[in-house]
Amino acid sequence: MDLVPGLKQLEGQLALTADRVAVVKGKLEDLLLRAMKISNAAKNKMKDNDTMYGYDLQNFRRDLRAFGMDIAALPGLLASAERLAAYDPAAAKPAMGVMRVASRVANALKALHDMALLAHQHIRAADHKILAWYIAQEIEEMAQKSMSLPASANKIVIACTTAPAGTPEAPPAAG
């Protein structure tokens, strides 16, 4: 596979993953707000009307597991692109795009993990609290897997922009 089209495809896949992280964050935010309402109702000794919370929490965990499989594939994709990377001035811009989006994915997953821990703290029911702990652990695992993405993307940028020793350097692009 050629380097430039491969990097563009990788950038697109990382951008889709970043968008999916935003969607997961929105769902988790909804669960967090509902947990806060339930917690506040329990604190004020009021009746809780959210009977679907446990079911929604289970569905979220199921969806999160499927998303975790997609996240687990990303380091391998970047590693294969890193092996393909060679000096090519035309690949510099797509490589920078890959690095930017890889950093966005890693940072978004770290923020998602913080939100998951916050949601876990607000849940009062024991069975829901256990489920929220598993969700937080799964998100932490995804965040750890994504920590290497910016470094791998940086290696791709370095490989694409550094001329081999002994070759004349290309003049800087105008513009």
RAGI-V312333 format. One record per residue. N is the residue number from 1. RES is the residue in one letter. D_FIRST is the distance of its C-alpha to the first C-alpha in Angstrom with 1 decimal. Layout:
N & RES & D_FIRST
N & RES & D_FIRST
//
This chain:
1 & M & 0.0
2 & D & 3.8
3 & L & 6.5
4 & V & 8.9
5 & P & 7.8
6 & G & 6.7
7 & L & 10.1
8 & K & 11.8
9 & Q & 11.0
10 & L & 12.2
11 & E & 15.1
12 & G & 16.1
13 & Q & 16.1
14 & L & 18.2
15 & A & 20.4
16 & L & 21.1
17 & T & 22.0
18 & A & 24.3
19 & D & 25.9
20 & R & 26.5
21 & V & 28.1
22 & A & 30.4
23 & V & 31.4
24 & V & 32.1
25 & K & 34.1
26 & G & 36.1
27 & K & 37.0
28 & L & 37.9
29 & E & 40.0
30 & D & 41.9
31 & L & 42.6
32 & L & 43.8
33 & L & 46.1
34 & R & 47.5
35 & A & 48.0
36 & M & 49.9
37 & K & 52.1
38 & I & 52.8
39 & S & 53.7
40 & N & 55.9
41 & A & 57.7
42 & A & 58.4
43 & K & 59.6
44 & N & 62.0
45 & K & 63.1
46 & M & 61.9
47 & K & 60.5
48 & D & 56.7
49 & N & 55.6
50 & D & 51.9
51 & T & 51.9
52 & M & 48.3
53 & Y & 46.9
54 & G & 46.4
55 & Y & 44.6
56 & D & 42.3
57 & L & 41.6
58 & Q & 40.7
59 & N & 38.3
60 & F & 36.7
61 & R & 36.2
62 & R & 34.6
63 & D & 32.2
64 & L & 31.5
65 & R & 30.5
66 & A & 27.9
67 & F & 26.5
68 & G & 26.6
69 & M & 24.2
70 & D & 21.6
71 & I & 22.4
72 & A & 22.2
73 & A & 18.5
74 & L & 17.6
75 & P & 18.2
76 & G & 15.7
77 & L & 12.9
78 & L & 13.9
79 & A & 14.3
80 & S & 10.8
81 & A & 9.7
82 & E & 12.7
83 & R & 11.6
84 & L & 8.5
85 & A & 10.9
86 & A & 12.6
87 & Y & 15.2
88 & D & 14.2
89 & P & 17.1
90 & A & 15.2
91 & A & 13.3
92 & A & 16.7
93 & K & 17.8
94 & P & 14.9
95 & A & 15.2
96 & M & 18.9
97 & G & 18.5
98 & V & 16.7
99 & M & 19.5
100 & R & 22.1
101 & V & 21.2
102 & A & 20.7
103 & S & 24.2
104 & R & 25.5
105 & V & 24.5
106 & A & 26.0
107 & N & 29.2
108 & A & 29.6
109 & L & 29.5
110 & K & 32.1
111 & A & 34.3
112 & L & 33.9
113 & H & 35.2
114 & D & 38.2
115 & M & 39.0
116 & A & 38.8
117 & L & 41.3
118 & L & 43.5
119 & A & 43.5
120 & H & 44.4
121 & Q & 47.4
122 & H & 48.8
123 & I & 48.9
124 & R & 52.3
125 & A & 52.2
126 & A & 51.4
127 & D & 49.1
128 & H & 47.1
129 & K & 47.1
130 & I & 45.6
131 & L & 42.9
132 & A & 42.1
133 & W & 41.9
134 & Y & 39.3
135 & I & 37.3
136 & A & 37.6
137 & Q & 36.5
138 & E & 33.4
139 & I & 32.5
140 & E & 33.2
141 & E & 30.8
142 & M & 28.0
143 & A & 29.0
144 & Q & 28.9
145 & K & 25.4
146 & S & 24.2
147 & M & 26.1
148 & S & 23.3
149 & L & 20.8
150 & P & 22.1
151 & A & 22.3
152 & S & 18.6
153 & A & 17.7
154 & N & 20.2
155 & K & 18.6
156 & I & 15.3
157 & V & 17.5
158 & I & 19.4
159 & A & 16.5
160 & C & 15.2
161 & T & 18.9
162 & T & 20.6
163 & A & 20.8
164 & P & 21.2
165 & A & 24.9
166 & G & 26.5
167 & T & 24.4
168 & P & 26.2
169 & E & 25.4
170 & A & 24.3
171 & P & 27.1
172 & P & 26.8
173 & A & 25.7
174 & A & 28.7
175 & G & 29.1
//
